[in-house]
Amino acid sequence: MSLLAELAIITIVGGIVSLDTTACWQVMISQPLVSCAILGCLLGNMEMGMTMGIIMQIPWLLEMPVGGTRNSEGNLGSLIAAGMAIHFVNHSITTPNIAIVFSVLWGLIVSWLGWKFVESMRKSNAKLAYMAEKAAESTNFARIAWLNLAGIVYAFTIGAVVMITSYLLGVLVYSKFVAYVPEFFEYPFGYAKIGLLALAAGTMISMFLTRKNIIYFVGGLLITIILIFNF
């Protein structure tokens, strides 16, 4: 896949994830487990996409983008981490474990800094809501529709811009960073990846065990085992 096609996919998926997070739909495709797997499928490495989705899902399980709470941009940060990891692995670099750990850390940094974009979107939506209220008072329904569309376009644009800039900057930073990391770190970093996956699995299991919906976890596990042995 060409770099241009890769960037186009990453940008569009980033915009869609930004929309699904709060602006519209909210059908959960923005959750890292789903969005990273989709990105991996589109970029030709679904296994890595799912791996990064499992790792990156954990930090954002308890965050709810409601009210005036300050939230990180975990969905986009996770997608950036997945995109970078897939890019590095697809290009057959000699230190994939170091690249994956770096991608996770970069995704967390972008997520943490992303609260600025969340606040910007909230302020923009507040202004649009005020204008929509004024339009409703004058029964200008066409203006309400356009204002709603403006909010959707703004959310998509924010997601696309954050995605493409953070992705390109991350790839550039990694090319400089890896030059200072000895290659013997590749082996122990492989255990770090396994540890992150184990932490993710353990956290999700513990969350099911403390709730009445453990039946869904057990049922899903049994169905998975049956499918594996039959196919």
Backbone as CSV, one residue per row, in Angstrom:
resi,resn,N_x,N_y,N_z,CA_x,CA_y,CA_z,C_x,C_y,C_z
1,MET,0.839,-1.197,0.000,0.000,0.000,0.000,0.872,1.243,0.000
2,SER,0.529,2.219,-0.840,1.317,3.446,-0.914,1.106,4.293,0.340
3,LEU,2.075,5.156,0.601,1.987,6.027,1.774,0.788,6.957,1.663
4,LEU,0.496,7.438,0.459,-0.631,8.345,0.261,-1.953,7.656,0.610
5,ALA,-2.117,6.404,0.165,-3.337,5.654,0.474,-3.444,5.396,1.968
6,GLU,-2.311,5.096,2.590,-2.271,4.847,4.036,-2.703,6.087,4.804
7,LEU,-2.183,7.250,4.405,-2.527,8.503,5.076,-4.000,8.853,4.873
8,ALA,-4.524,8.578,3.670,-5.933,8.863,3.394,-6.838,8.021,4.286
9,ILE,-6.526,6.736,4.432,-7.319,5.836,5.281,-7.277,6.292,6.728
10,ILE,-6.078,6.607,7.214,-5.903,7.034,8.603,-6.676,8.324,8.881
11,THR,-6.629,9.264,7.946,-7.318,10.541,8.117,-8.829,10.357,8.166
12,ILE,-9.374,9.578,7.232,-10.828,9.369,7.172,-11.322,8.609,8.398
13,VAL,-10.610,7.546,8.776,-11.013,6.772,9.955,-10.934,7.642,11.208
14,GLY,-9.908,8.493,11.300,-9.797,9.400,12.442,-10.979,10.349,12.535
15,GLY,-11.422,10.875,11.389,-12.587,11.760,11.379,-13.852,11.038,11.807
16,ILE,-14.026,9.802,11.339,-15.210,9.017,11.694,-15.214,8.682,13.182
17,VAL,-14.056,8.322,13.717,-13.947,8.017,15.148,-14.278,9.250,15.980
18,SER,-13.810,10.414,15.545,-14.116,11.656,16.250,-15.620,11.925,16.248
19,LEU,-16.277,11.655,15.134,-17.728,11.836,15.047,-18.458,10.900,15.998
20,ASP,-18.048,9.636,15.999,-18.754,8.644,16.795,-18.549,8.843,18.294
21,THR,-17.457,9.500,18.673,-17.162,9.683,20.094,-18.254,10.495,20.782
22,THR,-18.666,11.620,20.167,-19.697,12.452,20.796,-20.660,13.097,19.808
23,ALA,-20.209,13.416,18.600,-20.998,14.270,17.701,-22.227,13.576,17.124
24,CYS,-22.101,12.349,16.707,-23.247,11.650,16.126,-23.009,10.138,16.159
25,TRP,-24.053,9.407,15.861,-24.054,7.941,15.857,-23.907,7.345,17.250
26,GLN,-22.657,7.427,17.788,-22.336,6.824,19.083,-22.753,5.351,19.118
27,VAL,-22.292,4.622,18.105,-22.575,3.182,18.019,-21.374,2.361,18.489
28,MET,-20.423,3.022,19.151,-19.270,2.388,19.798,-18.163,1.953,18.832
29,ILE,-18.232,2.356,17.553,-17.119,2.014,16.667,-15.880,2.832,17.014
30,SER,-16.054,3.884,17.809,-14.915,4.700,18.222,-14.107,4.051,19.342
31,GLN,-14.657,3.019,19.985,-13.917,2.337,21.042,-12.684,1.649,20.456
32,PRO,-11.524,1.749,21.126,-10.279,1.201,20.579,-10.370,-0.250,20.125
33,LEU,-11.088,-1.087,20.872,-11.216,-2.490,20.479,-11.796,-2.625,19.076
34,VAL,-12.707,-1.740,18.734,-13.370,-1.814,17.426,-12.608,-1.019,16.372
35,SER,-12.326,0.251,16.668,-11.716,1.128,15.666,-10.316,0.671,15.259
36,CYS,-9.525,0.188,16.217,-8.168,-0.270,15.891,-8.207,-1.530,15.027
37,ALA,-9.175,-2.405,15.298,-9.327,-3.613,14.478,-9.742,-3.245,13.056
38,ILE,-10.653,-2.277,12.931,-11.082,-1.826,11.605,-9.911,-1.208,10.846
39,LEU,-9.140,-0.362,11.539,-7.977,0.264,10.908,-6.973,-0.801,10.473
40,GLY,-6.762,-1.796,11.327,-5.839,-2.877,10.974,-6.296,-3.624,9.739
41,CYS,-7.595,-3.853,9.628,-8.158,-4.538,8.457,-7.929,-3.709,7.200
42,LEU,-8.161,-2.408,7.289,-8.004,-1.532,6.127,-6.540,-1.378,5.717
43,LEU,-5.632,-1.446,6.696,-4.207,-1.279,6.394,-3.494,-2.614,6.160
44,GLY,-4.251,-3.705,6.196,-3.682,-5.004,5.857,-3.013,-5.739,6.995
45,ASN,-3.321,-5.375,8.242,-2.742,-6.089,9.382,-3.736,-6.058,10.537
46,MET,-4.794,-6.861,10.394,-5.862,-6.856,11.393,-5.376,-7.387,12.736
47,GLU,-4.447,-8.340,12.713,-3.925,-8.906,13.961,-3.285,-7.832,14.826
48,MET,-2.446,-6.998,14.207,-1.806,-5.925,14.962,-2.833,-4.897,15.411
49,GLY,-3.824,-4.609,14.565,-4.868,-3.673,14.950,-5.627,-4.142,16.169
50,MET,-5.967,-5.429,16.211,-6.694,-5.976,17.357,-5.817,-5.986,18.608
51,THR,-4.536,-6.304,18.424,-3.611,-6.299,19.564,-3.527,-4.914,20.192
52,MET,-3.365,-3.896,19.347,-3.281,-2.532,19.861,-4.616,-2.083,20.454
53,GLY,-5.714,-2.560,19.877,-7.024,-2.217,20.420,-7.209,-2.742,21.831
54,ILE,-6.768,-3.984,22.056,-6.867,-4.579,23.396,-6.006,-3.806,24.386
55,ILE,-4.786,-3.473,23.962,-3.869,-2.747,24.856,-4.409,-1.357,25.191
56,MET,-4.911,-0.644,24.171,-5.293,0.749,24.351,-6.697,0.940,24.905
57,GLN,-7.485,-0.119,24.949,-8.849,0.009,25.475,-8.861,0.293,26.973
58,ILE,-7.925,-0.303,27.678,-7.939,-0.277,29.141,-7.932,1.120,29.756
59,PRO,-7.035,2.033,29.338,-6.985,3.330,30.045,-8.275,4.133,29.962
60,TRP,-9.148,3.850,28.978,-10.309,4.711,28.766,-11.630,4.050,29.161
61,LEU,-11.571,2.888,29.789,-12.806,2.186,30.126,-13.695,2.971,31.096
62,LEU,-13.082,3.705,31.989,-13.858,4.400,33.024,-14.118,5.864,32.705
63,GLU,-13.656,6.342,31.527,-13.876,7.734,31.172,-15.208,7.903,30.462
64,MET,-15.967,8.919,30.859,-17.244,9.220,30.225,-17.234,10.683,29.801
65,PRO,-17.367,10.967,28.491,-17.333,12.359,28.011,-18.655,13.073,28.247
66,VAL,-18.999,13.293,29.519,-20.275,13.931,29.850,-20.026,15.111,30.780
67,GLY,-20.994,16.026,30.775,-20.916,17.173,31.682,-19.675,18.015,31.443
68,GLY,-19.119,18.521,32.522,-17.938,19.372,32.414,-16.646,18.659,32.748
69,THR,-16.683,17.324,32.786,-15.475,16.578,33.120,-14.407,16.781,32.054
70,ARG,-13.161,16.794,32.498,-12.037,16.936,31.564,-11.629,15.543,31.105
71,ASN,-11.816,15.277,29.831,-11.503,13.962,29.288,-10.363,14.032,28.298
72,SER,-9.567,12.975,28.273,-8.523,12.869,27.276,-9.147,12.415,25.961
73,GLU,-8.392,12.517,24.897,-8.878,12.085,23.585,-8.386,10.658,23.343
74,GLY,-8.875,9.743,24.198,-8.375,8.375,24.186,-8.654,7.616,22.913
75,ASN,-9.804,7.860,22.289,-10.141,7.120,21.080,-9.188,7.438,19.939
76,LEU,-8.921,8.724,19.721,-7.998,9.105,18.653,-6.562,8.708,18.993
77,GLY,-6.180,8.853,20.269,-4.837,8.454,20.678,-4.596,6.981,20.443
78,SER,-5.594,6.164,20.733,-5.487,4.722,20.506,-5.355,4.412,19.026
79,LEU,-6.123,5.130,18.212,-6.080,4.912,16.766,-4.719,5.295,16.198
80,ILE,-4.153,6.382,16.712,-2.817,6.811,16.278,-1.786,5.747,16.627
81,ALA,-1.869,5.223,17.854,-0.934,4.170,18.283,-1.044,2.943,17.385
82,ALA,-2.269,2.550,17.070,-2.480,1.389,16.207,-1.939,1.637,14.808
83,GLY,-2.231,2.819,14.259,-1.754,3.149,12.922,-0.242,3.133,12.824
84,MET,0.416,3.687,13.844,1.879,3.710,13.838,2.457,2.307,13.956
85,ALA,1.907,1.517,14.878,2.409,0.146,15.059,2.250,-0.671,13.781
86,ILE,1.102,-0.535,13.132,0.859,-1.254,11.876,1.832,-0.791,10.803
87,HIS,2.067,0.510,10.730,3.008,1.061,9.747,4.407,0.484,9.945
88,PHE,4.865,0.476,11.197,6.207,-0.026,11.471,6.334,-1.516,11.149
89,VAL,5.359,-2.300,11.562,5.399,-3.747,11.331,5.283,-4.068,9.841
90,ASN,4.388,-3.363,9.142,4.199,-3.600,7.702,5.450,-3.271,6.895
91,HIS,6.257,-2.359,7.419,7.473,-1.969,6.706,8.702,-2.756,7.178
92,SER,8.425,-3.844,7.888,9.466,-4.835,8.247,10.676,-4.209,8.940
93,ILE,10.417,-3.407,9.962,11.531,-2.857,10.716,12.170,-3.965,11.552
94,THR,13.403,-3.758,11.965,14.156,-4.795,12.674,13.848,-4.842,14.164
95,THR,13.144,-3.829,14.675,12.837,-3.788,16.115,11.339,-3.553,16.325
96,PRO,10.486,-4.524,15.974,9.035,-4.314,16.079,8.542,-4.115,17.505
97,ASN,9.158,-4.796,18.487,8.695,-4.657,19.869,8.947,-3.253,20.408
98,ILE,10.116,-2.702,20.080,10.413,-1.325,20.487,9.423,-0.373,19.829
99,ALA,9.122,-0.613,18.563,8.184,0.240,17.829,6.791,0.189,18.447
100,ILE,6.344,-0.998,18.856,5.006,-1.139,19.436,4.923,-0.418,20.779
101,VAL,5.932,-0.598,21.625,5.928,0.077,22.924,5.971,1.588,22.735
102,PHE,6.792,2.050,21.785,6.840,3.484,21.496,5.483,3.989,21.014
103,SER,4.827,3.203,20.157,3.512,3.598,19.630,2.491,3.741,20.756
104,VAL,2.527,2.810,21.711,1.615,2.880,22.860,1.867,4.157,23.661
105,LEU,3.133,4.434,23.940,3.480,5.629,24.712,3.083,6.904,23.963
106,TRP,3.317,6.918,22.650,2.951,8.088,21.846,1.438,8.278,21.837
107,GLY,0.708,7.186,21.727,-0.746,7.265,21.759,-1.262,7.818,23.076
108,LEU,-0.634,7.414,24.176,-1.034,7.916,25.496,-0.735,9.409,25.638
109,ILE,0.405,9.837,25.084,0.763,11.261,25.144,-0.245,12.094,24.360
110,VAL,-0.561,11.650,23.144,-1.539,12.365,22.314,-2.902,12.392,22.991
111,SER,-3.282,11.275,23.605,-4.564,11.207,24.304,-4.620,12.202,25.449
112,TRP,-3.541,12.290,26.206,-3.488,13.185,27.355,-3.549,14.648,26.910
113,LEU,-2.840,14.973,25.821,-2.851,16.347,25.319,-4.163,16.679,24.605
114,GLY,-4.891,15.632,24.214,-6.100,15.832,23.418,-7.251,16.493,24.146
115,TRP,-7.179,16.624,25.486,-8.292,17.263,26.200,-8.508,18.698,25.718
116,LYS,-7.447,19.312,25.176,-7.584,20.661,24.621,-8.556,20.665,23.443
117,PHE,-8.465,19.619,22.619,-9.371,19.526,21.481,-10.800,19.223,21.937
118,VAL,-10.914,18.435,22.997,-12.238,18.139,23.556,-12.890,19.421,24.053
119,GLU,-12.114,20.252,24.757,-12.648,21.512,25.261,-13.016,22.457,24.114
120,SER,-12.172,22.477,23.082,-12.441,23.319,21.918,-13.748,22.905,21.251
121,MET,-13.973,21.598,21.147,-15.191,21.096,20.523,-16.417,21.440,21.367
122,ARG,-16.263,21.351,22.695,-17.381,21.672,23.584,-17.758,23.150,23.468
123,LYS,-16.761,24.024,23.409,-17.030,25.461,23.281,-17.707,25.758,21.948
124,SER,-17.213,25.105,20.892,-17.811,25.299,19.577,-19.264,24.821,19.561
125,ASN,-19.511,23.663,20.165,-20.875,23.129,20.214,-21.805,24.024,21.027
126,ALA,-21.252,24.634,22.089,-22.061,25.537,22.915,-22.500,26.758,22.098
127,LYS,-21.588,27.284,21.278,-21.931,28.430,20.429,-22.968,28.040,19.380
128,LEU,-22.783,26.855,18.791,-23.731,26.389,17.789,-25.112,26.147,18.402
129,ALA,-25.112,25.617,19.634,-26.388,25.374,20.322,-27.113,26.689,20.604
130,TYR,-26.347,27.720,20.977,-26.948,29.033,21.243,-27.565,29.598,19.969
131,MET,-26.824,29.473,18.853,-27.349,29.973,17.580,-28.575,29.168,17.139
132,ALA,-28.544,27.856,17.410,-29.693,27.005,17.058,-30.922,27.388,17.878
133,GLU,-30.692,27.758,19.137,-31.808,28.185,19.997,-32.446,29.458,19.450
134,LYS,-31.609,30.383,18.999,-32.129,31.620,18.416,-32.886,31.329,17.120
135,ALA,-32.349,30.379,16.339,-33.012,30.008,15.087,-34.355,29.342,15.363
136,ALA,-34.431,28.571,16.452,-35.692,27.906,16.816,-36.744,28.927,17.224
137,GLU,-36.295,29.986,17.891,-37.241,31.024,18.322,-37.884,31.714,17.127
138,SER,-37.130,31.795,16.031,-37.679,32.430,14.813,-38.175,31.393,13.812
139,THR,-38.282,30.147,14.277,-38.749,29.002,13.455,-37.970,28.879,12.139
140,ASN,-36.671,29.146,12.214,-35.805,29.007,11.023,-35.195,27.599,11.046
141,PHE,-35.947,26.627,10.592,-35.518,25.234,10.683,-34.350,24.907,9.744
142,ALA,-34.294,25.611,8.622,-33.192,25.391,7.691,-31.859,25.764,8.347
143,ARG,-31.867,26.865,9.102,-30.636,27.298,9.787,-30.241,26.274,10.867
144,ILE,-31.214,25.714,11.550,-30.924,24.693,12.569,-30.239,23.495,11.929
145,ALA,-30.740,23.079,10.761,-30.142,21.947,10.052,-28.702,22.248,9.646
146,TRP,-28.464,23.470,9.157,-27.105,23.848,8.752,-26.167,23.930,9.951
147,LEU,-26.668,24.415,11.066,-25.842,24.490,12.276,-25.480,23.093,12.774
148,ASN,-26.426,22.170,12.682,-26.168,20.785,13.061,-25.098,20.175,12.161
149,LEU,-25.213,20.453,10.866,-24.219,19.963,9.905,-22.846,20.569,10.191
150,ALA,-22.828,21.858,10.582,-21.559,22.526,10.887,-20.851,21.844,12.054
151,GLY,-21.628,21.447,13.080,-21.044,20.746,14.221,-20.453,19.410,13.822
152,ILE,-21.129,18.710,12.919,-20.639,17.408,12.452,-19.347,17.583,11.646
153,VAL,-19.352,18.566,10.743,-18.158,18.827,9.922,-16.976,19.225,10.807
154,TYR,-17.255,20.050,11.817,-16.184,20.500,12.715,-15.577,19.313,13.471
155,ALA,-16.419,18.421,13.978,-15.938,17.252,14.714,-15.103,16.343,13.807
156,PHE,-15.560,16.140,12.582,-14.807,15.310,11.636,-13.452,15.939,11.330
157,THR,-13.458,17.248,11.108,-12.212,17.947,10.762,-11.205,17.876,11.898
158,ILE,-11.679,18.093,13.127,-10.795,18.011,14.290,-10.152,16.630,14.372
159,GLY,-10.968,15.584,14.235,-10.446,14.229,14.306,-9.451,13.936,13.214
160,ALA,-9.759,14.361,11.984,-8.875,14.103,10.846,-7.541,14.834,11.008
161,VAL,-7.602,16.097,11.433,-6.373,16.896,11.587,-5.502,16.353,12.718
162,VAL,-6.124,16.045,13.860,-5.361,15.475,14.981,-4.717,14.162,14.569
163,MET,-5.457,13.352,13.856,-4.965,12.044,13.451,-3.761,12.157,12.532
164,ILE,-3.886,12.917,11.459,-2.820,12.966,10.452,-1.577,13.663,10.989
165,THR,-1.750,14.760,11.744,-0.576,15.470,12.258,0.146,14.657,13.322
166,SER,-0.607,14.053,14.240,0.015,13.250,15.294,0.691,12.015,14.726
167,TYR,0.073,11.434,13.709,0.639,10.235,13.075,1.973,10.567,12.391
168,LEU,1.982,11.602,11.572,3.200,11.975,10.855,4.297,12.408,11.824
169,LEU,3.917,13.178,12.852,4.894,13.619,13.850,5.440,12.429,14.619
170,GLY,4.570,11.470,14.960,5.014,10.282,15.684,5.999,9.455,14.891
171,VAL,5.733,9.260,13.610,6.654,8.511,12.749,8.003,9.224,12.670
172,LEU,7.970,10.559,12.569,9.204,11.341,12.502,9.980,11.242,13.806
173,VAL,9.287,11.381,14.936,9.951,11.303,16.245,10.555,9.919,16.453
174,TYR,9.821,8.886,16.043,10.335,7.518,16.216,11.616,7.305,15.421
175,SER,11.678,7.847,14.216,12.886,7.681,13.398,14.104,8.284,14.083
176,LYS,13.893,9.339,14.885,14.990,9.940,15.650,15.228,9.169,16.947
177,PHE,14.124,8.759,17.586,14.186,8.090,18.886,14.908,6.744,18.801
178,VAL,14.587,5.958,17.769,15.111,4.597,17.681,16.622,4.580,17.506
179,ALA,17.185,5.673,17.000,18.628,5.733,16.813,19.380,5.730,18.147
180,TYR,18.690,6.111,19.235,19.327,6.175,20.551,18.971,4.992,21.447
181,VAL,18.178,4.055,20.927,17.782,2.879,21.711,18.583,1.671,21.251
182,PRO,19.396,1.082,22.128,20.181,-0.102,21.740,19.277,-1.248,21.293
183,GLU,19.699,-2.004,20.301,18.867,-3.074,19.749,18.621,-4.190,20.747
184,PHE,19.475,-4.333,21.789,19.251,-5.423,22.744,17.992,-5.199,23.585
185,PHE,17.404,-3.972,23.493,16.129,-3.728,24.177,14.968,-4.419,23.475
186,GLU,15.180,-4.848,22.245,14.108,-5.483,21.479,13.565,-6.715,22.193
187,TYR,14.456,-7.527,22.757,14.012,-8.767,23.411,13.190,-8.496,24.673
188,PRO,13.694,-7.707,25.634,12.874,-7.437,26.835,11.595,-6.655,26.522
189,PHE,11.609,-5.834,25.478,10.405,-5.094,25.114,9.314,-6.027,24.605
190,GLY,9.703,-7.203,24.128,8.723,-8.213,23.754,7.912,-8.658,24.951
191,TYR,8.562,-8.769,26.112,7.853,-9.118,27.343,6.964,-7.970,27.804
192,ALA,7.385,-6.734,27.515,6.562,-5.580,27.873,5.244,-5.625,27.110
193,LYS,5.297,-6.019,25.834,4.075,-6.134,25.033,3.150,-7.199,25.623
194,ILE,3.729,-8.339,25.997,2.935,-9.413,26.604,2.331,-8.942,27.925
195,GLY,3.124,-8.188,28.695,2.637,-7.669,29.968,1.467,-6.714,29.785
196,LEU,1.526,-5.863,28.756,0.425,-4.939,28.483,-0.844,-5.690,28.097
197,LEU,-0.675,-6.739,27.296,-1.830,-7.552,26.906,-2.435,-8.265,28.118
198,ALA,-1.554,-8.784,28.987,-2.029,-9.472,30.194,-2.760,-8.499,31.113
199,LEU,-2.227,-7.288,31.233,-2.882,-6.268,32.053,-4.257,-5.927,31.494
200,ALA,-4.332,-5.793,30.172,-5.608,-5.488,29.533,-6.625,-6.599,29.779
201,ALA,-6.203,-7.848,29.566,-7.111,-8.979,29.757,-7.546,-9.091,31.216
202,GLY,-6.597,-8.935,32.137,-6.908,-9.037,33.558,-7.879,-7.964,34.015
203,THR,-7.688,-6.740,33.516,-8.579,-5.642,33.896,-9.997,-5.890,33.409
204,MET,-10.127,-6.340,32.154,-11.469,-6.591,31.613,-12.166,-7.735,32.358
205,ILE,-11.403,-8.779,32.677,-11.984,-9.907,33.403,-12.457,-9.466,34.785
206,SER,-11.627,-8.666,35.474,-11.995,-8.207,36.814,-13.242,-7.340,36.780
207,MET,-13.416,-6.555,35.712,-14.596,-5.705,35.605,-15.860,-6.540,35.403
208,PHE,-15.727,-7.652,34.693,-16.877,-8.537,34.524,-17.188,-9.281,35.818
209,LEU,-16.147,-9.689,36.544,-16.344,-10.470,37.757,-17.029,-9.667,38.857
210,THR,-16.923,-8.347,38.805,-17.523,-7.516,39.850,-18.926,-7.055,39.485
211,ARG,-19.471,-7.594,38.391,-20.798,-7.183,37.963,-21.682,-8.392,37.684
212,LYS,-22.974,-8.129,37.607,-23.924,-9.202,37.367,-23.878,-9.707,35.923
213,ASN,-23.234,-8.934,35.036,-23.223,-9.343,33.635,-22.070,-10.291,33.304
214,ILE,-21.567,-11.008,34.300,-20.513,-11.990,34.057,-20.983,-13.063,33.076
215,ILE,-22.306,-13.275,32.999,-22.852,-14.274,32.084,-22.458,-13.971,30.644
216,TYR,-22.341,-12.659,30.294,-21.963,-12.285,28.936,-20.508,-12.658,28.659
217,PHE,-19.660,-12.479,29.657,-18.252,-12.838,29.505,-18.095,-14.343,29.333
218,VAL,-18.762,-15.105,30.208,-18.675,-16.567,30.135,-19.266,-17.069,28.818
219,GLY,-20.418,-16.524,28.428,-21.049,-16.937,27.175,-20.180,-16.637,25.975
220,GLY,-19.582,-15.439,25.943,-18.693,-15.070,24.839,-17.462,-15.949,24.782
221,LEU,-16.916,-16.287,25.961,-15.740,-17.148,26.021,-16.059,-18.539,25.484
222,LEU,-17.208,-19.084,25.881,-17.603,-20.421,25.421,-17.828,-20.444,23.907
223,ILE,-18.491,-19.404,23.391,-18.726,-19.326,21.943,-17.405,-19.246,21.185
224,THR,-16.460,-18.472,21.712,-15.143,-18.344,21.078,-14.426,-19.690,21.044
225,ILE,-14.445,-20.403,22.156,-13.783,-21.714,22.220,-14.408,-22.696,21.222
226,ILE,-15.739,-22.683,21.141,-16.443,-23.569,20.212,-16.062,-23.244,18.769
227,LEU,-16.031,-21.962,18.450,-15.678,-21.551,17.086,-14.250,-21.930,16.735
228,ILE,-13.325,-21.774,17.693,-11.928,-22.114,17.443,-11.780,-23.591,17.130
229,PHE,-12.450,-24.432,17.913,-12.306,-25.896,17.731,-13.073,-26.414,16.518
230,ASN,-14.038,-25.646,16.025,-14.819,-26.100,14.882,-14.311,-25.558,13.547
231,PHE,-13.561,-24.463,13.623,-13.091,-23.853,12.370,-11.576,-23.740,12.329
